[in-house]
Amino acid sequence: MSDPVICSDGHTYERHAIEEWLRSNSRSPKTNQRLHSRDLIPNHALRGTIEGMKDSMNAMTKFTKTFE
């Protein structure tokens, strides 16, 4: 996931995927409940966590390559 957003159903989705879903649906893909809004809110906390994990994985990969 690279651009997580929160939908009005309270769930987080990848922006591209939920935008594509919302083009032809007005219900939550997770709960099938009618969405109150099609507004999407960036999930900064999850994005930061994902970026932190990617940085850690990259650092670990570089570290282990030094011993090969």
mmJSON file of the N, C-alpha and C atoms, coordinates in Angstrom:
{"data_MODEL":{"atom_site":{
"group_PDB":["ATOM","ATOM","ATOM","ATOM","ATOM","ATOM","ATOM","ATOM","ATOM","ATOM","ATOM","ATOM","ATOM","ATOM","ATOM","ATOM","ATOM","ATOM","ATOM","ATOM","ATOM","ATOM","ATOM","ATOM","ATOM","ATOM","ATOM","ATOM","ATOM","ATOM","ATOM","ATOM","ATOM","ATOM","ATOM","ATOM","ATOM","ATOM","ATOM","ATOM","ATOM","ATOM","ATOM","ATOM","ATOM","ATOM","ATOM","ATOM","ATOM","ATOM","ATOM","ATOM","ATOM","ATOM","ATOM","ATOM","ATOM","ATOM","ATOM","ATOM","ATOM","ATOM","ATOM","ATOM","ATOM","ATOM","ATOM","ATOM","ATOM","ATOM","ATOM","ATOM","ATOM","ATOM","ATOM","ATOM","ATOM","ATOM","ATOM","ATOM","ATOM","ATOM","ATOM","ATOM","ATOM","ATOM","ATOM","ATOM","ATOM","ATOM","ATOM","ATOM","ATOM","ATOM","ATOM","ATOM","ATOM","ATOM","ATOM","ATOM","ATOM","ATOM","ATOM","ATOM","ATOM","ATOM","ATOM","ATOM","ATOM","ATOM","ATOM","ATOM","ATOM","ATOM","ATOM","ATOM","ATOM","ATOM","ATOM","ATOM","ATOM","ATOM","ATOM","ATOM","ATOM","ATOM","ATOM","ATOM","ATOM","ATOM","ATOM","ATOM","ATOM","ATOM","ATOM","ATOM","ATOM","ATOM","ATOM","ATOM","ATOM","ATOM","ATOM","ATOM","ATOM","ATOM","ATOM","ATOM","ATOM","ATOM","ATOM","ATOM","ATOM","ATOM","ATOM","ATOM","ATOM","ATOM","ATOM","ATOM","ATOM","ATOM","ATOM","ATOM","ATOM","ATOM","ATOM","ATOM","ATOM","ATOM","ATOM","ATOM","ATOM","ATOM","ATOM","ATOM","ATOM","ATOM","ATOM","ATOM","ATOM","ATOM","ATOM","ATOM","ATOM","ATOM","ATOM","ATOM","ATOM","ATOM","ATOM","ATOM","ATOM","ATOM","ATOM","ATOM","ATOM","ATOM","ATOM","ATOM","ATOM","ATOM","ATOM","ATOM"],
"id":[1,2,3,4,5,6,7,8,9,10,11,12,13,14,15,16,17,18,19,20,21,22,23,24,25,26,27,28,29,30,31,32,33,34,35,36,37,38,39,40,41,42,43,44,45,46,47,48,49,50,51,52,53,54,55,56,57,58,59,60,61,62,63,64,65,66,67,68,69,70,71,72,73,74,75,76,77,78,79,80,81,82,83,84,85,86,87,88,89,90,91,92,93,94,95,96,97,98,99,100,101,102,103,104,105,106,107,108,109,110,111,112,113,114,115,116,117,118,119,120,121,122,123,124,125,126,127,128,129,130,131,132,133,134,135,136,137,138,139,140,141,142,143,144,145,146,147,148,149,150,151,152,153,154,155,156,157,158,159,160,161,162,163,164,165,166,167,168,169,170,171,172,173,174,175,176,177,178,179,180,181,182,183,184,185,186,187,188,189,190,191,192,193,194,195,196,197,198,199,200,201,202,203,204],
"type_symbol":["N","C","C","N","C","C","N","C","C","N","C","C","N","C","C","N","C","C","N","C","C","N","C","C","N","C","C","N","C","C","N","C","C","N","C","C","N","C","C","N","C","C","N","C","C","N","C","C","N","C","C","N","C","C","N","C","C","N","C","C","N","C","C","N","C","C","N","C","C","N","C","C","N","C","C","N","C","C","N","C","C","N","C","C","N","C","C","N","C","C","N","C","C","N","C","C","N","C","C","N","C","C","N","C","C","N","C","C","N","C","C","N","C","C","N","C","C","N","C","C","N","C","C","N","C","C","N","C","C","N","C","C","N","C","C","N","C","C","N","C","C","N","C","C","N","C","C","N","C","C","N","C","C","N","C","C","N","C","C","N","C","C","N","C","C","N","C","C","N","C","C","N","C","C","N","C","C","N","C","C","N","C","C","N","C","C","N","C","C","N","C","C","N","C","C","N","C","C","N","C","C","N","C","C"],
"label_atom_id":["N","CA","C","N","CA","C","N","CA","C","N","CA","C","N","CA","C","N","CA","C","N","CA","C","N","CA","C","N","CA","C","N","CA","C","N","CA","C","N","CA","C","N","CA","C","N","CA","C","N","CA","C","N","CA","C","N","CA","C","N","CA","C","N","CA","C","N","CA","C","N","CA","C","N","CA","C","N","CA","C","N","CA","C","N","CA","C","N","CA","C","N","CA","C","N","CA","C","N","CA","C","N","CA","C","N","CA","C","N","CA","C","N","CA","C","N","CA","C","N","CA","C","N","CA","C","N","CA","C","N","CA","C","N","CA","C","N","CA","C","N","CA","C","N","CA","C","N","CA","C","N","CA","C","N","CA","C","N","CA","C","N","CA","C","N","CA","C","N","CA","C","N","CA","C","N","CA","C","N","CA","C","N","CA","C","N","CA","C","N","CA","C","N","CA","C","N","CA","C","N","CA","C","N","CA","C","N","CA","C","N","CA","C","N","CA","C","N","CA","C","N","CA","C","N","CA","C","N","CA","C","N","CA","C","N","CA","C"],
"label_alt_id":[null,null,null,null,null,null,null,null,null,null,null,null,null,null,null,null,null,null,null,null,null,null,null,null,null,null,null,null,null,null,null,null,null,null,null,null,null,null,null,null,null,null,null,null,null,null,null,null,null,null,null,null,null,null,null,null,null,null,null,null,null,null,null,null,null,null,null,null,null,null,null,null,null,null,null,null,null,null,null,null,null,null,null,null,null,null,null,null,null,null,null,null,null,null,null,null,null,null,null,null,null,null,null,null,null,null,null,null,null,null,null,null,null,null,null,null,null,null,null,null,null,null,null,null,null,null,null,null,null,null,null,null,null,null,null,null,null,null,null,null,null,null,null,null,null,null,null,null,null,null,null,null,null,null,null,null,null,null,null,null,null,null,null,null,null,null,null,null,null,null,null,null,null,null,null,null,null,null,null,null,null,null,null,null,null,null,null,null,null,null,null,null,null,null,null,null,null,null,null,null,null,null,null,null],
"label_comp_id":["MET","MET","MET","SER","SER","SER","ASP","ASP","ASP","PRO","PRO","PRO","VAL","VAL","VAL","ILE","ILE","ILE","CYS","CYS","CYS","SER","SER","SER","ASP","ASP","ASP","GLY","GLY","GLY","HIS","HIS","HIS","THR","THR","THR","TYR","TYR","TYR","GLU","GLU","GLU","ARG","ARG","ARG","HIS","HIS","HIS","ALA","ALA","ALA","ILE","ILE","ILE","GLU","GLU","GLU","GLU","GLU","GLU","TRP","TRP","TRP","LEU","LEU","LEU","ARG","ARG","ARG","SER","SER","SER","ASN","ASN","ASN","SER","SER","SER","ARG","ARG","ARG","SER","SER","SER","PRO","PRO","PRO","LYS","LYS","LYS","THR","THR","THR","ASN","ASN","ASN","GLN","GLN","GLN","ARG","ARG","ARG","LEU","LEU","LEU","HIS","HIS","HIS","SER","SER","SER","ARG","ARG","ARG","ASP","ASP","ASP","LEU","LEU","LEU","ILE","ILE","ILE","PRO","PRO","PRO","ASN","ASN","ASN","HIS","HIS","HIS","ALA","ALA","ALA","LEU","LEU","LEU","ARG","ARG","ARG","GLY","GLY","GLY","THR","THR","THR","ILE","ILE","ILE","GLU","GLU","GLU","GLY","GLY","GLY","MET","MET","MET","LYS","LYS","LYS","ASP","ASP","ASP","SER","SER","SER","MET","MET","MET","ASN","ASN","ASN","ALA","ALA","ALA","MET","MET","MET","THR","THR","THR","LYS","LYS","LYS","PHE","PHE","PHE","THR","THR","THR","LYS","LYS","LYS","THR","THR","THR","PHE","PHE","PHE","GLU","GLU","GLU"],
"label_asym_id":["A","A","A","A","A","A","A","A","A","A","A","A","A","A","A","A","A","A","A","A","A","A","A","A","A","A","A","A","A","A","A","A","A","A","A","A","A","A","A","A","A","A","A","A","A","A","A","A","A","A","A","A","A","A","A","A","A","A","A","A","A","A","A","A","A","A","A","A","A","A","A","A","A","A","A","A","A","A","A","A","A","A","A","A","A","A","A","A","A","A","A","A","A","A","A","A","A","A","A","A","A","A","A","A","A","A","A","A","A","A","A","A","A","A","A","A","A","A","A","A","A","A","A","A","A","A","A","A","A","A","A","A","A","A","A","A","A","A","A","A","A","A","A","A","A","A","A","A","A","A","A","A","A","A","A","A","A","A","A","A","A","A","A","A","A","A","A","A","A","A","A","A","A","A","A","A","A","A","A","A","A","A","A","A","A","A","A","A","A","A","A","A","A","A","A","A","A","A","A","A","A","A","A","A"],
"label_entity_id":["1","1","1","1","1","1","1","1","1","1","1","1","1","1","1","1","1","1","1","1","1","1","1","1","1","1","1","1","1","1","1","1","1","1","1","1","1","1","1","1","1","1","1","1","1","1","1","1","1","1","1","1","1","1","1","1","1","1","1","1","1","1","1","1","1","1","1","1","1","1","1","1","1","1","1","1","1","1","1","1","1","1","1","1","1","1","1","1","1","1","1","1","1","1","1","1","1","1","1","1","1","1","1","1","1","1","1","1","1","1","1","1","1","1","1","1","1","1","1","1","1","1","1","1","1","1","1","1","1","1","1","1","1","1","1","1","1","1","1","1","1","1","1","1","1","1","1","1","1","1","1","1","1","1","1","1","1","1","1","1","1","1","1","1","1","1","1","1","1","1","1","1","1","1","1","1","1","1","1","1","1","1","1","1","1","1","1","1","1","1","1","1","1","1","1","1","1","1","1","1","1","1","1","1"],
"label_seq_id":[1,1,1,2,2,2,3,3,3,4,4,4,5,5,5,6,6,6,7,7,7,8,8,8,9,9,9,10,10,10,11,11,11,12,12,12,13,13,13,14,14,14,15,15,15,16,16,16,17,17,17,18,18,18,19,19,19,20,20,20,21,21,21,22,22,22,23,23,23,24,24,24,25,25,25,26,26,26,27,27,27,28,28,28,29,29,29,30,30,30,31,31,31,32,32,32,33,33,33,34,34,34,35,35,35,36,36,36,37,37,37,38,38,38,39,39,39,40,40,40,41,41,41,42,42,42,43,43,43,44,44,44,45,45,45,46,46,46,47,47,47,48,48,48,49,49,49,50,50,50,51,51,51,52,52,52,53,53,53,54,54,54,55,55,55,56,56,56,57,57,57,58,58,58,59,59,59,60,60,60,61,61,61,62,62,62,63,63,63,64,64,64,65,65,65,66,66,66,67,67,67,68,68,68],
"pdbx_PDB_ins_code":[null,null,null,null,null,null,null,null,null,null,null,null,null,null,null,null,null,null,null,null,null,null,null,null,null,null,null,null,null,null,null,null,null,null,null,null,null,null,null,null,null,null,null,null,null,null,null,null,null,null,null,null,null,null,null,null,null,null,null,null,null,null,null,null,null,null,null,null,null,null,null,null,null,null,null,null,null,null,null,null,null,null,null,null,null,null,null,null,null,null,null,null,null,null,null,null,null,null,null,null,null,null,null,null,null,null,null,null,null,null,null,null,null,null,null,null,null,null,null,null,null,null,null,null,null,null,null,null,null,null,null,null,null,null,null,null,null,null,null,null,null,null,null,null,null,null,null,null,null,null,null,null,null,null,null,null,null,null,null,null,null,null,null,null,null,null,null,null,null,null,null,null,null,null,null,null,null,null,null,null,null,null,null,null,null,null,null,null,null,null,null,null,null,null,null,null,null,null,null,null,null,null,null,null],
"Cartn_x":[0.865,0.0,0.909,0.613,1.463,0.712,-0.601,-1.382,-2.674,-2.56,-3.746,-4.689,-5.976,-7.001,-8.12,-8.779,-9.91,-11.196,-12.082,-13.377,-14.41,-15.578,-16.609,-17.12,-16.759,-17.131,-16.158,-15.103,-14.133,-12.98,-12.995,-11.936,-10.907,-9.703,-8.622,-8.429,-8.231,-8.039,-6.886,-6.349,-5.4,-6.204,-5.714,-6.469,-6.933,-6.032,-6.385,-7.525,-7.437,-8.448,-9.821,-9.875,-11.186,-11.769,-10.915,-11.436,-12.056,-11.42,-11.972,-13.304,-13.356,-14.589,-15.716,-15.405,-16.431,-16.968,-16.265,-16.764,-18.077,-18.249,-19.454,-20.24,-19.841,-20.527,-20.75,-21.827,-22.088,-22.157,-21.67,-21.66,-20.228,-20.033,-18.722,-18.334,-17.101,-16.676,-16.463,-16.319,-16.06,-17.356,-18.296,-19.51,-20.78,-20.702,-21.839,-22.898,-22.554,-23.47,-23.36,-24.444,-24.436,-23.46,-22.626,-21.654,-22.332,-22.051,-22.615,-21.933,-20.704,-19.915,-18.895,-18.48,-17.414,-16.084,-16.079,-14.839,-13.832,-12.567,-11.483,-10.513,-10.066,-9.165,-7.83,-6.727,-5.419,-5.187,-4.679,-4.359,-2.853,-2.513,-1.111,-0.404,-1.091,-0.479,-0.056,-0.942,-0.611,0.473,0.38,1.401,2.785,2.859,4.121,4.648,3.759,4.148,4.688,4.002,4.435,5.802,5.974,7.259,8.365,8.066,9.05,9.46,8.491,8.801,9.635,9.304,10.091,11.529,11.7,13.047,13.807,13.155,13.796,14.181,13.303,13.598,14.762,14.79,15.895,17.21,17.197,18.411,18.876,17.954,18.313,18.899,18.311,18.828,20.255,20.499,21.856,22.822,22.37,23.213,23.599,22.634,22.927,23.782,23.67,24.501,25.977,26.263,27.66,28.365,27.596,28.18,28.166,27.735,27.697,29.036],
"Cartn_y":[-1.171,0.0,1.23,2.149,3.341,4.639,4.656,5.869,5.512,5.163,4.739,5.903,5.657,6.657,6.003,6.812,6.347,6.764,5.808,6.045,6.312,6.771,7.09,5.852,4.658,3.452,3.176,4.016,3.874,2.945,2.337,1.408,2.121,1.579,2.141,1.31,2.022,1.389,2.084,1.411,2.048,3.035,4.272,5.329,4.904,4.401,4.037,3.009,2.015,0.948,1.468,2.27,2.748,3.785,4.601,5.552,4.81,3.745,2.935,2.313,1.79,1.194,2.226,3.433,4.467,5.021,4.798,5.251,4.558,3.324,2.583,2.023,2.396,1.879,2.983,2.881,3.827,3.101,1.873,1.068,0.699,0.408,0.008,-1.341,-1.47,-2.783,-3.78,-3.291,-4.152,-4.604,-3.675,-3.977,-4.036,-3.536,-3.421,-2.435,-1.652,-0.609,0.617,1.366,2.596,3.58,4.193,5.175,6.531,7.201,8.524,9.581,9.301,10.257,9.499,10.106,9.526,10.236,11.091,11.791,10.792,11.011,10.162,11.02,10.492,11.223,10.486,11.192,10.52,9.912,8.694,8.024,8.22,9.365,9.731,8.776,8.305,7.395,6.09,5.505,4.252,4.475,5.578,5.871,5.984,6.669,6.793,5.447,4.592,3.249,2.438,2.503,1.775,2.275,3.589,4.151,3.769,3.767,3.356,1.905,1.045,-0.375,-0.563,0.176,0.078,0.514,1.613,2.091,1.046,0.439,-0.59,-1.805,-2.213,-3.364,-3.067,-1.855,-1.476,-1.447,-0.914,-0.86,-2.267,-3.149,-4.525,-5.241,-5.001,-5.606,-5.145,-3.838,-3.32,-3.902,-4.02,-4.547,-5.998,-6.817,-8.239,-8.433,-7.55,-7.662,-7.416,-6.693,-6.42,-7.687,-8.709,-9.949,-11.062,-10.772,-11.81,-11.935],
"Cartn_z":[0.0,0.0,0.0,-0.881,-0.959,-0.666,-0.859,-0.615,0.123,1.424,2.165,2.482,2.316,2.619,3.425,4.23,5.02,4.308,4.133,3.493,4.587,4.204,5.199,5.949,5.502,6.25,7.394,7.501,8.574,8.259,7.096,6.706,5.824,5.833,5.036,3.776,2.674,1.369,0.646,-0.363,-1.266,-2.111,-2.218,-2.904,-4.299,-5.105,-6.481,-6.505,-5.64,-5.629,-5.209,-4.153,-3.678,-4.639,-5.253,-6.244,-7.42,-7.845,-8.938,-8.51,-7.292,-6.755,-6.722,-6.248,-6.066,-7.378,-8.481,-9.786,-10.15,-9.672,-10.058,-8.87,-7.641,-6.457,-5.433,-4.699,-3.615,-2.275,-2.258,-1.041,-0.685,0.586,1.075,0.481,-0.026,-0.518,0.623,1.822,2.983,3.66,3.841,4.605,3.754,2.54,1.621,2.117,3.13,3.623,2.713,2.608,1.81,2.438,1.603,2.088,2.254,3.356,3.617,2.772,2.369,1.605,0.771,-0.31,-1.133,-0.885,0.13,0.487,1.041,0.716,1.197,1.997,3.116,4.005,4.035,3.782,3.843,5.224,5.246,6.503,6.741,7.322,7.522,8.466,9.481,10.459,9.785,9.003,8.329,7.284,6.569,5.552,6.201,7.342,8.06,8.516,8.985,9.411,8.236,7.117,5.914,5.459,5.412,4.98,5.959,7.248,8.243,8.072,7.796,7.575,6.319,5.257,4.022,4.274,5.008,5.327,6.139,7.11,7.936,7.103,6.211,5.36,4.424,3.872,2.992,3.756,4.967,5.783,6.123,6.443,6.776,5.563,4.398,3.173,2.911,3.042,2.835,3.859,5.084,6.157,5.879,5.494,5.253,4.023,3.033,1.825,2.128,3.203,3.54,4.026,4.416,4.907,3.88,2.688,1.627,0.95],
"occupancy":[1.0,1.0,1.0,1.0,1.0,1.0,1.0,1.0,1.0,1.0,1.0,1.0,1.0,1.0,1.0,1.0,1.0,1.0,1.0,1.0,1.0,1.0,1.0,1.0,1.0,1.0,1.0,1.0,1.0,1.0,1.0,1.0,1.0,1.0,1.0,1.0,1.0,1.0,1.0,1.0,1.0,1.0,1.0,1.0,1.0,1.0,1.0,1.0,1.0,1.0,1.0,1.0,1.0,1.0,1.0,1.0,1.0,1.0,1.0,1.0,1.0,1.0,1.0,1.0,1.0,1.0,1.0,1.0,1.0,1.0,1.0,1.0,1.0,1.0,1.0,1.0,1.0,1.0,1.0,1.0,1.0,1.0,1.0,1.0,1.0,1.0,1.0,1.0,1.0,1.0,1.0,1.0,1.0,1.0,1.0,1.0,1.0,1.0,1.0,1.0,1.0,1.0,1.0,1.0,1.0,1.0,1.0,1.0,1.0,1.0,1.0,1.0,1.0,1.0,1.0,1.0,1.0,1.0,1.0,1.0,1.0,1.0,1.0,1.0,1.0,1.0,1.0,1.0,1.0,1.0,1.0,1.0,1.0,1.0,1.0,1.0,1.0,1.0,1.0,1.0,1.0,1.0,1.0,1.0,1.0,1.0,1.0,1.0,1.0,1.0,1.0,1.0,1.0,1.0,1.0,1.0,1.0,1.0,1.0,1.0,1.0,1.0,1.0,1.0,1.0,1.0,1.0,1.0,1.0,1.0,1.0,1.0,1.0,1.0,1.0,1.0,1.0,1.0,1.0,1.0,1.0,1.0,1.0,1.0,1.0,1.0,1.0,1.0,1.0,1.0,1.0,1.0,1.0,1.0,1.0,1.0,1.0,1.0,1.0,1.0,1.0,1.0,1.0,1.0],
"B_iso_or_equiv":[0.0,0.0,0.0,0.0,0.0,0.0,0.0,0.0,0.0,0.0,0.0,0.0,0.0,0.0,0.0,0.0,0.0,0.0,0.0,0.0,0.0,0.0,0.0,0.0,0.0,0.0,0.0,0.0,0.0,0.0,0.0,0.0,0.0,0.0,0.0,0.0,0.0,0.0,0.0,0.0,0.0,0.0,0.0,0.0,0.0,0.0,0.0,0.0,0.0,0.0,0.0,0.0,0.0,0.0,0.0,0.0,0.0,0.0,0.0,0.0,0.0,0.0,0.0,0.0,0.0,0.0,0.0,0.0,0.0,0.0,0.0,0.0,0.0,0.0,0.0,0.0,0.0,0.0,0.0,0.0,0.0,0.0,0.0,0.0,0.0,0.0,0.0,0.0,0.0,0.0,0.0,0.0,0.0,0.0,0.0,0.0,0.0,0.0,0.0,0.0,0.0,0.0,0.0,0.0,0.0,0.0,0.0,0.0,0.0,0.0,0.0,0.0,0.0,0.0,0.0,0.0,0.0,0.0,0.0,0.0,0.0,0.0,0.0,0.0,0.0,0.0,0.0,0.0,0.0,0.0,0.0,0.0,0.0,0.0,0.0,0.0,0.0,0.0,0.0,0.0,0.0,0.0,0.0,0.0,0.0,0.0,0.0,0.0,0.0,0.0,0.0,0.0,0.0,0.0,0.0,0.0,0.0,0.0,0.0,0.0,0.0,0.0,0.0,0.0,0.0,0.0,0.0,0.0,0.0,0.0,0.0,0.0,0.0,0.0,0.0,0.0,0.0,0.0,0.0,0.0,0.0,0.0,0.0,0.0,0.0,0.0,0.0,0.0,0.0,0.0,0.0,0.0,0.0,0.0,0.0,0.0,0.0,0.0,0.0,0.0,0.0,0.0,0.0,0.0],
"pdbx_formal_charge":[null,null,null,null,null,null,null,null,null,null,null,null,null,null,null,null,null,null,null,null,null,null,null,null,null,null,null,null,null,null,null,null,null,null,null,null,null,null,null,null,null,null,null,null,null,null,null,null,null,null,null,null,null,null,null,null,null,null,null,null,null,null,null,null,null,null,null,null,null,null,null,null,null,null,null,null,null,null,null,null,null,null,null,null,null,null,null,null,null,null,null,null,null,null,null,null,null,null,null,null,null,null,null,null,null,null,null,null,null,null,null,null,null,null,null,null,null,null,null,null,null,null,null,null,null,null,null,null,null,null,null,null,null,null,null,null,null,null,null,null,null,null,null,null,null,null,null,null,null,null,null,null,null,null,null,null,null,null,null,null,null,null,null,null,null,null,null,null,null,null,null,null,null,null,null,null,null,null,null,null,null,null,null,null,null,null,null,null,null,null,null,null,null,null,null,null,null,null,null,null,null,null,null,null],
"auth_seq_id":[1,1,1,2,2,2,3,3,3,4,4,4,5,5,5,6,6,6,7,7,7,8,8,8,9,9,9,10,10,10,11,11,11,12,12,12,13,13,13,14,14,14,15,15,15,16,16,16,17,17,17,18,18,18,19,19,19,20,20,20,21,21,21,22,22,22,23,23,23,24,24,24,25,25,25,26,26,26,27,27,27,28,28,28,29,29,29,30,30,30,31,31,31,32,32,32,33,33,33,34,34,34,35,35,35,36,36,36,37,37,37,38,38,38,39,39,39,40,40,40,41,41,41,42,42,42,43,43,43,44,44,44,45,45,45,46,46,46,47,47,47,48,48,48,49,49,49,50,50,50,51,51,51,52,52,52,53,53,53,54,54,54,55,55,55,56,56,56,57,57,57,58,58,58,59,59,59,60,60,60,61,61,61,62,62,62,63,63,63,64,64,64,65,65,65,66,66,66,67,67,67,68,68,68],
"auth_comp_id":["MET","MET","MET","SER","SER","SER","ASP","ASP","ASP","PRO","PRO","PRO","VAL","VAL","VAL","ILE","ILE","ILE","CYS","CYS","CYS","SER","SER","SER","ASP","ASP","ASP","GLY","GLY","GLY","HIS","HIS","HIS","THR","THR","THR","TYR","TYR","TYR","GLU","GLU","GLU","ARG","ARG","ARG","HIS","HIS","HIS","ALA","ALA","ALA","ILE","ILE","ILE","GLU","GLU","GLU","GLU","GLU","GLU","TRP","TRP","TRP","LEU","LEU","LEU","ARG","ARG","ARG","SER","SER","SER","ASN","ASN","ASN","SER","SER","SER","ARG","ARG","ARG","SER","SER","SER","PRO","PRO","PRO","LYS","LYS","LYS","THR","THR","THR","ASN","ASN","ASN","GLN","GLN","GLN","ARG","ARG","ARG","LEU","LEU","LEU","HIS","HIS","HIS","SER","SER","SER","ARG","ARG","ARG","ASP","ASP","ASP","LEU","LEU","LEU","ILE","ILE","ILE","PRO","PRO","PRO","ASN","ASN","ASN","HIS","HIS","HIS","ALA","ALA","ALA","LEU","LEU","LEU","ARG","ARG","ARG","GLY","GLY","GLY","THR","THR","THR","ILE","ILE","ILE","GLU","GLU","GLU","GLY","GLY","GLY","MET","MET","MET","LYS","LYS","LYS","ASP","ASP","ASP","SER","SER","SER","MET","MET","MET","ASN","ASN","ASN","ALA","ALA","ALA","MET","MET","MET","THR","THR","THR","LYS","LYS","LYS","PHE","PHE","PHE","THR","THR","THR","LYS","LYS","LYS","THR","THR","THR","PHE","PHE","PHE","GLU","GLU","GLU"],
"auth_asym_id":["A","A","A","A","A","A","A","A","A","A","A","A","A","A","A","A","A","A","A","A","A","A","A","A","A","A","A","A","A","A","A","A","A","A","A","A","A","A","A","A","A","A","A","A","A","A","A","A","A","A","A","A","A","A","A","A","A","A","A","A","A","A","A","A","A","A","A","A","A","A","A","A","A","A","A","A","A","A","A","A","A","A","A","A","A","A","A","A","A","A","A","A","A","A","A","A","A","A","A","A","A","A","A","A","A","A","A","A","A","A","A","A","A","A","A","A","A","A","A","A","A","A","A","A","A","A","A","A","A","A","A","A","A","A","A","A","A","A","A","A","A","A","A","A","A","A","A","A","A","A","A","A","A","A","A","A","A","A","A","A","A","A","A","A","A","A","A","A","A","A","A","A","A","A","A","A","A","A","A","A","A","A","A","A","A","A","A","A","A","A","A","A","A","A","A","A","A","A","A","A","A","A","A","A"],
"auth_atom_id":["N","CA","C","N","CA","C","N","CA","C","N","CA","C","N","CA","C","N","CA","C","N","CA","C","N","CA","C","N","CA","C","N","CA","C","N","CA","C","N","CA","C","N","CA","C","N","CA","C","N","CA","C","N","CA","C","N","CA","C","N","CA","C","N","CA","C","N","CA","C","N","CA","C","N","CA","C","N","CA","C","N","CA","C","N","CA","C","N","CA","C","N","CA","C","N","CA","C","N","CA","C","N","CA","C","N","CA","C","N","CA","C","N","CA","C","N","CA","C","N","CA","C","N","CA","C","N","CA","C","N","CA","C","N","CA","C","N","CA","C","N","CA","C","N","CA","C","N","CA","C","N","CA","C","N","CA","C","N","CA","C","N","CA","C","N","CA","C","N","CA","C","N","CA","C","N","CA","C","N","CA","C","N","CA","C","N","CA","C","N","CA","C","N","CA","C","N","CA","C","N","CA","C","N","CA","C","N","CA","C","N","CA","C","N","CA","C","N","CA","C","N","CA","C","N","CA","C","N","CA","C","N","CA","C","N","CA","C"],
"pdbx_PDB_model_num":[1,1,1,1,1,1,1,1,1,1,1,1,1,1,1,1,1,1,1,1,1,1,1,1,1,1,1,1,1,1,1,1,1,1,1,1,1,1,1,1,1,1,1,1,1,1,1,1,1,1,1,1,1,1,1,1,1,1,1,1,1,1,1,1,1,1,1,1,1,1,1,1,1,1,1,1,1,1,1,1,1,1,1,1,1,1,1,1,1,1,1,1,1,1,1,1,1,1,1,1,1,1,1,1,1,1,1,1,1,1,1,1,1,1,1,1,1,1,1,1,1,1,1,1,1,1,1,1,1,1,1,1,1,1,1,1,1,1,1,1,1,1,1,1,1,1,1,1,1,1,1,1,1,1,1,1,1,1,1,1,1,1,1,1,1,1,1,1,1,1,1,1,1,1,1,1,1,1,1,1,1,1,1,1,1,1,1,1,1,1,1,1,1,1,1,1,1,1,1,1,1,1,1,1]
}}}
